[in-house]
Amino acid sequence: MQIVNIKKGHTLQRSGDTNSKVYEVVSGLLRSYTIDQKGKEHIFMFAPENWIIADANPEGTPSEFFIDALEDSTVKIRDKDLSQIPLNASPIAKRMLVLQRRIIMLMSYSGLQRYEHFIETYPNLLQRIPQRMIASYLGITPEALSKAKGDKLRASK
């Protein structure tokens, strides 16, 4: 394991890399995403402090995700040999729960429900992530995100 400081905008992993790692965020913010054949970016997940982020593909096979820093970050980098990762189940359990809920959300939630879910999952990230990235993560357009935010604001009054 090594601990490194990463500058905002630095790419830790590119789609197709075969030497992907497991990244544990000590401070800062990372994201994983794909780019489709039309060049559109699709954000898979965000990883703020005390979260892990990695591509689930087996070690030595091409990764599917880009992983980069949205803020200056300090990251623990480990090889993707799961037997070498300490059994601190909390970050892993958190990631699994978030991904499970995300799949259900993408299958059945409205734009407003997706936005509310994002706020519950990442309560401290609204001011740290550009709106276009939040929309990408939610699988909606920036316009639909604006509408959902407006709906939420009106509902809270």
Buried (B, 14 or more C-beta within 10 A) or exposed (E): EEEEEBEEEBEBBEBEBEEBBBBBBBEBBBBBBBEEEEEEEEBBBBBBEEBBBBBEBEEEEEBBBBBBBBBBBBBBBBEBEEEEBEEEEEBBEBBEEBEEBBEEBBEEBEBBEBBBBBBEBBEEBEEBBEEEBBBBBBBBEBEBBBBBBEBEEEEEE
